[in-house]
Amino acid sequence: MYLKREKFCPYCRFFYKNRQRVATFADMTKQIFKYMNEAHVMLHASSSHTTQEQIAELQSSLNNIQSEEGLSDMTPVFIRYFLSDAANQLPLLRELGHKFQCATSVVEQPPLDGTKIAAWVYLMSGVTVDALDNGYYKVSESQYTHILRASSATPDIEDSEDQTYQLLSDYAQWLRNYGMTLKDNCVRTWFFVHDIDINYKGVVTGRNSLFAKEGLTATTHFIASTGIGGSSDNHKTKVLMDTFAINGIGKNDMGYLYAKSHLNPTYEYGVAFERGAYVDFHDKRRIYISGTASIDNKGNILHPGDVSRQALRMLENVEMLLSEGSMTYDNVGHMIVYLRDIADYNIINELFQNRFPHKPYVIVLAPVCRPGWLIEMECMAVKQL
């Protein structure tokens, strides 16, 4: 049984429930989830401020994140910024910067609460973070080594298929140089695709080709992944890629989630990713849920044109994946929700506020890979073993 407590001060207000809290500082909002040695924080800027002010307040909040109650011993290991206009905002973001050395993802996926910038921050305690070559970061935790890289791009290559293939090929070679493989150590990927209705087919083809070369097939396994609309500040970049791998886990420590009563295997419609993956560490299990939409176990889009019903089926599908990994929404640390149509924001935000009032989440404008899908979400979850 969890205690609910409310505490007030002139500048902030905390709501505690199920290990989560929401804090509001002036017009800046933080949503925080903390469990064991990890935490997720979602930072939302103020819609009433200018671009410069929003970026400055968010960066200031990020730089002072360790002053938050319960986060003093925690270190950011991964940060993702969601921008409304990367070409104009990224220079300002770089100018202000943040004080932490960690993998930092930046993608143009406008927050739909009317702000220009939001950020997801993933923190851990008892770790050290070190920069490696080629933009990779090593997070050392006990006997485990987490390898993260963000916003990889190959803009000098012409099309999305070749960009995807090269990104994955370079990544696979880098892992081999450090005694790992794409097949055995990569847990999670994200592909942010510019003009996804045109370029996603190339992402699928490039990924399928490289995976087959690396021994990732329907008879072995794929990798948990999100493929979603998103852009960089470089118009030549058709595909951005974020990656997460772990060294130090045994072959039986990583598994995959299918929820076959609700979802079909992705290879049935020609794509190569897992619906979800879990990793068992010595003290906890962590689940990574891929981008999940309103789909049935035959691969059909359910409730075409109805974002409310699609959202409910999406949440049910995610719930089934979590259940297969022996977790529930109580274990979820953060959620990223992607919408195709900005006009659907109020409906979806009300749904999430009512169902997950204390959960860190962000809703962004990002078309899903099939036009009929109006909404998609991803999340991470954790529980003690």
N, C-alpha and C positions, 0 to 999 in steps of 0.2 A: 504494500500500500504506500502510495506516494503522498507527501504533504504538499498542499497548495498554500502559498504564502504571497502576500502582496506587500510591497515596501515602497514608500514614496519619498522623494526629495525634491527640491526646487527645480532640478535639472533633469531628473530621470525618473522612470517608473518601471519597475520590474514585475513580471508575472512569472511565477514558478509553477511548473506542472510537468510531471514525467521527465524530469531531468532537463527540461528545456525552459528558456525564458526569452522574452522580447524586451528590448530596452529602447527607449526613445530619448534622444539627446537633442534638445531644441527640435529641429525639423528632420534630423538625421535618425534613421532607424537601423537598429541592429537586431538580428534574430540569432539566438545562440543555442546550440545543442552540445552538451558535454557528456561523455561517458568513458569510463576507464581512463586511458591515456590519450584520448583523441577528442577533438571538437570540430564542429562546423559553425562558421559564422557567415551570415548573409548581411551585407552592408547595402543600404539603400540611401541614395542622396536625397536632397530636398528638391522638389519640383519647382519651388518658388525662387530658386537661386539661378544665377548665370552659370554658363558652362564652367568658367574658371572657378567660381565659388563652389560648385558641386564637386569638381575634381579635387579642389583643395580640401574641402571638408571630409571627403571620403578618404583621401590619403592621410590626413591628420588622424582620423579615426583608426585607420589601419596601423599607423605607426604607434598608436597608443593602445593597441588591442590587448597587450599583455597586462594592462592596468585593470582590465575587466575582472570582476569577481570570478575566481576559479580558473583564470587563464594565465596567471602570473608565471607559471613554470612551463608554459607551452610555447612552441615555436611554429610559425607558419612554414609548411612544407610545400604548399601548392596554392596559388592564387589565380583566379580567373576574373578578368574584368569584362563586363558586358557594356558596350558602348553604343550610342545611338548614331554616331557619325565618326567613324574611325579616322578618316582622312584629316579632319580638323581637330579631333580630340586627342589622338595618340601623341602628337608632338607636345601637347600640354601635360599629358600623363607622364611622358618621359622626362619632361623638364622638372616636374615635382618629384617623381620617383617615390619609392618607399625604402625603408631601411633594411628590409629583410633580403637575405640571399636565398632564393628558392626559385623553382620553376614558376614562371609567370605567363599565363595565357591571356591573350587579348583578342577579342572577336567582336565584330560589329553584329550585335543582336540586340536591338533597342529594348531596354526595359519598358514594359507597358504600363507602368504606374505613372507615366508622365515625366519621369526623370531622364537624365542624359547618361547616367552611369550607375552601375551596381557592381558588386563584387562578391564572389564566393571565396572564402578563406578556409583552408583545411589545415588544422594545427595538430601537433602531437607533442607529448612530453617524453623526456628520457631519450631524446634523439640528438644526433648531430647532423648538420646539413653542410655538404661540401660541393663546390662547383667542380665539374669535370670538363672534359673537352667537348667542343661542338654544341655547347648549350645544354648539356645534360647535368643533372644534379643527383647526388647520392645522399639518401637519408638513411643513416645507420641506426638501427633499433635492435638492441640485443644481438641475436644471431642472424637477423634479417637485414637485407639491404634493399631499399626501395630506390628504383631508378625512374626519374621523371624528366620529361622534356616537353616544352610547350611551344605552340605556334611555329612548328616546323613548316617550311614552305620551299617550293622550287619554282619561283615565278619565271625563270628563264626558259622553262620547258613549255611547249605550246599548249597541249590540251590536258583535260582533267584525268584522262586515263594514264598518260605518261607521267604526269605530276604525281599521281597516287602511287604508281608502281615504283617510281624513283624514291619517293619518301619512305615507303616500306622497305625497299631494297637497302637503302642507306641505313635504316634503323636496324634491320636484321644483321647487317655487317658489323655495325657498331656493337651490338649485343655479343656477337661471336668474338669480337676483339677482347671483350671482358669476360669470356667464359660462359656466356648465356646464349640462349636461342629464342627466337620469336615464338616457337611452338611451346617451349617448356616454361618460359619465364614471363612473357607478356600477359598481363591480366586485363588491361583495358586500353581502348583507343577511342579517340574522338576525331571525326572528320567534319570540318566546317566547309561547306560547299557553296561557293558563289554561284548565284542563279541556279539553284538546285534542280529545277525542272528541266534544265538543259544539260547540266554537267554531272548529275548523279550517275547516269548510266556509265560514264567513263570511270567514275570512282569504283563502281561495282566490278567492271571488267578488269581494271588495273589491280584491284585487291584480289580478285579471284585468281588471276594469273600468278601473282607473287606468292599467295598462300599455297597454291598447288606446288610451286617450286620448293617451298619451305616445309612441305609435308603436312599442311593444314588442310584437311579434307572432311567430307561428310562422314567418313568412317573413323576419323581421329577426333578432332574437335576444331572449333574456330576460337575467336576471341570476343569477349564482351565489347560492345561498341555502340556508339551513337554516330549516325550519319545525318546531318541536319543542315539547313540553310545557315550561312554565316559568311562574313567577308572580312578581309584585312584592309589596310590602308593602301595596298598596292593593287591596282586594277588588273594586273597580270596574274595575280595569285588566284587560281580557281579552287585550290584545296589547301586548307590549313589542317595540321595534324597535331594532336596532343597524345602522349603515350605514357603508360605506367607499367613498369615491370617489377618483379620481386625476385631477388636471389636469396637462397637459403631455405627455401621451402622444399619439401619432399614431393615425389610424384603423386602421393596419395593425399597431399594437403590441399590440392586445388581440384575443384569440381565445377559442374555446370548445371544450370537450372533450365527446365524446359516447360513446365506447366502444360503438358500435352492435352489436358482436358479443355484448355482455353486458347492455346497458341499452337501453331504448326512449326515444324523445323524450318529455319530460314532458307535452307538449301532447296526447299520445294519450290520457291519462286526465284531461285537463281542468285541469292546473295549469301555472303559468307560471314556471319557473325553469330555469337551465342546470345540467347535471350538474357542470360545472367550468368554470373560466375561467383564462386565463393572461395575464400582462402582461409584455412584453419591455421592459426598461429598457436604458440604454446599455451596461450591464455584466453584467446578470443577467436571468434569467427567474424569475418568481414564479408559482406555481400556487395556486389557491384551489379546493379540493374541497368541493362542497356536501354536505349531509347525504345519506349513501348507505347503503342497506340491502340486504337479500337479495332481489334482484329479477332477472328475466330480461329478454331483449330484446323480450318481448311484454307486459311490464308485470305479470307474474304474481309473486306472493309465492312464493319458493322455501323449502322445508323448514318448512312450518307447524308450530309447536309445538316445534321443535328449535333451541334458541338456539345450540348449538355449531355446527351445520351452517350456520345463518344467519350466524353470525359469520365462518365461513370464506368463504362466498360474498360477504359484504360486503367482506372484505379483498381478495378476488379482483377484485371490481368496482372498488374504489379503485385497485388495482394497474394495471388496464387503463386507467383514466383518467390515472393518472400516466404510464404508458408512452406514451400518445398525446401527452403533452406532453414526451416525451423525458426522463422522470425515473423514479426508483424510490423505494422506501421509504427508501433511504439519504439522499435529499434532503429528507425530511419533517422539519419543525421541531417540530411538536406534533400531538397527536391528542386530540380530545374524543369520548368514547364515551358514547352514551345508551342506557340500559336501561329497559324498561317494568316489569320485575319485579325487585325487590330481591333475590329468592332466586337470581337468575342471576349475582350478582356474583362469587362465588368461581370459578365456571367460566370466566368471561370474563377476570377478572384473571389467573388462571393462564395462560390463552392469551397474553395480552399480555405478561406477565412473561417467558414463555419465548421469544416471538418478537421482542419489542422491549424487551429488558432495560434499555437505556440511552436510550430515547426518552421525551421528556416527554409524558405522557398523564394524563388524568383520566377516571374513570368516574363518571357521575352518574345519578341517578334522573330520567328524563325520557321519558315515553311518546312514541313516534313517531306520525306523523299517521294511519297505518292500523293498527288494532288487531292485525292479524296479524303486523306487524313487531315482533319482540322486541328488536331491536338496530339502532342506526344509528351512524355515525361521520362526522366531518368532519376536515379537516386542511389545512395549508398546507405548501408545499414550495418550495425555491429552488435554483438552480444558476447557475454562472457561464456567460456566453455566450462 
